[in-house]
Structures are given as C-alpha cells and as structure tokens.
C-alpha cells in the first residue's frame, strides 16, 4: 500500500493533477490555485533533482509556480504564463523520454 502511495505522490498522477490545477489557476486568475500547484509539484521536483541534467534546477520548479501565483495576484498574466511554462516543458520532456524508451 505504501509503495502505491509513493508512486502516486512522486509519479504521473500528481504531475498531471498539478498541471491541471495550474492551468485552471491561470485561466481563472486565482493565485491560490497556483500555490496549491506548487505544493503538488514539489515531490516531482524532488524526484527530478536526481536526474543528471537537471540536478539543482529541479528544486526551482515550485518556485517558478509560486512566482506565477505572485504575478497573478499582481495582475501580470503574461509573466504568470511565462513562469508556469517550465513545469509544463519539463513534464512534456520527461513524458517524451519515458515514452520513447
């Protein structure tokens, strides 16, 4: 049971959920959803910090999303979309790597 919980928290279910929450937060302009997204994306970022090409940058992804929340709160929507983009890109990159094996 514990192994399944670890796979859910550090795996694709939380990644997809956090990206959906991020998208909803950006579309509805609710900064607190982006903060929830940052918390949900944190375990995946910790997992990414073990990847050879990412290391320390992996810990910055939740900070980007928190910055997007701050930008939404200040009504700077273009900046918010730009700050949220790295989470989407790294998730798409990892999905491509996993599916191409």
C-alpha positions as CSV (number, residue, x, y, z in Angstrom):
1,X,0.0,0.0,0.0
2,X,2.8,2.4,0.9
3,X,4.6,1.7,-2.4
4,X,1.4,2.7,-4.3
5,X,1.2,5.9,-2.4
6,X,4.8,6.7,-3.2
7,X,4.2,6.1,-6.9
8,X,1.1,8.3,-6.8
9,X,2.8,11.2,-5.0
10,X,6.1,11.1,-6.9
11,X,4.7,10.0,-10.2
12,X,2.4,11.0,-13.0
13,X,-0.9,11.3,-11.2
14,X,0.4,14.2,-9.1
15,X,2.2,15.7,-12.1
16,X,-1.0,15.7,-14.2
17,X,-3.1,16.9,-11.3
18,X,-0.7,19.8,-10.5
19,X,-0.5,20.8,-14.2
20,X,-4.3,20.8,-14.4
21,X,-4.6,22.9,-11.2
22,X,-2.0,25.3,-12.7
23,X,-3.9,25.6,-15.9
24,X,-7.2,26.2,-14.0
25,X,-5.5,28.8,-11.8
26,X,-4.1,30.6,-14.7
27,X,-7.3,30.6,-16.7
28,X,-9.5,31.7,-13.7
29,X,-6.8,34.1,-12.4
30,X,-6.8,32.5,-8.9
31,X,-3.4,32.8,-7.3
32,X,-4.1,30.3,-4.5
33,X,-4.6,27.5,-7.1
34,X,-1.1,28.2,-8.3
35,X,0.2,27.9,-4.8
36,X,-1.6,24.6,-4.5
37,X,0.0,23.6,-7.8
38,X,3.5,24.5,-6.4
39,X,2.9,22.2,-3.4
40,X,1.6,19.4,-5.6
41,X,4.6,19.7,-8.0
42,X,7.2,19.7,-5.2
43,X,7.6,15.9,-4.8
44,X,8.1,15.6,-8.6
45,X,10.7,18.4,-8.4
46,X,12.5,16.5,-5.7
47,X,12.4,13.4,-8.0
48,X,13.8,15.5,-10.9
49,X,16.7,16.8,-8.8
50,X,18.2,13.3,-9.1
51,X,18.3,13.5,-12.9
52,X,21.8,14.1,-14.3
53,X,20.9,17.1,-16.5
54,X,18.6,18.9,-14.1
55,X,20.1,18.5,-10.5
56,X,19.6,21.8,-8.7
57,X,17.2,23.3,-11.2
58,X,14.7,20.7,-10.2
59,X,14.1,22.4,-6.9
60,X,13.3,25.7,-8.7
61,X,10.1,24.5,-10.5
62,X,7.8,25.0,-7.5
63,X,9.4,28.4,-7.0
64,X,8.5,29.3,-10.6
65,X,4.9,28.4,-9.9
66,X,4.9,30.4,-6.7
67,X,6.2,33.3,-8.7
68,X,3.4,32.7,-11.2
69,X,1.0,33.0,-8.3
70,X,2.5,36.3,-7.2
71,X,2.3,37.5,-10.8
72,X,-1.4,36.5,-11.0
73,X,-2.0,38.4,-7.7
74,X,-0.4,41.5,-9.2
75,X,-2.4,41.0,-12.5
76,X,0.6,40.4,-14.6
77,X,-0.8,37.5,-16.6
78,X,1.8,37.2,-19.3
79,X,4.5,36.9,-16.7
80,X,2.4,34.3,-14.9
81,X,2.2,32.2,-18.0
82,X,5.9,32.5,-18.7
83,X,6.7,31.5,-15.1
84,X,4.4,28.5,-15.3
85,X,5.8,27.3,-18.6
86,X,8.9,25.5,-17.2
87,X,6.7,23.0,-15.3
88,X,4.8,22.1,-18.5
89,X,8.0,21.9,-20.5
90,X,9.9,19.6,-18.1
91,X,6.8,17.4,-17.8
92,X,6.5,17.1,-21.5
93,X,10.2,16.4,-21.9
94,X,10.1,13.7,-19.3
95,X,7.0,12.1,-20.8
96,X,8.8,12.1,-24.2
97,X,11.8,10.5,-22.7
98,X,9.8,7.8,-20.9
99,X,7.6,7.0,-23.9
100,X,10.5,6.9,-26.4
101,X,12.3,4.1,-24.5
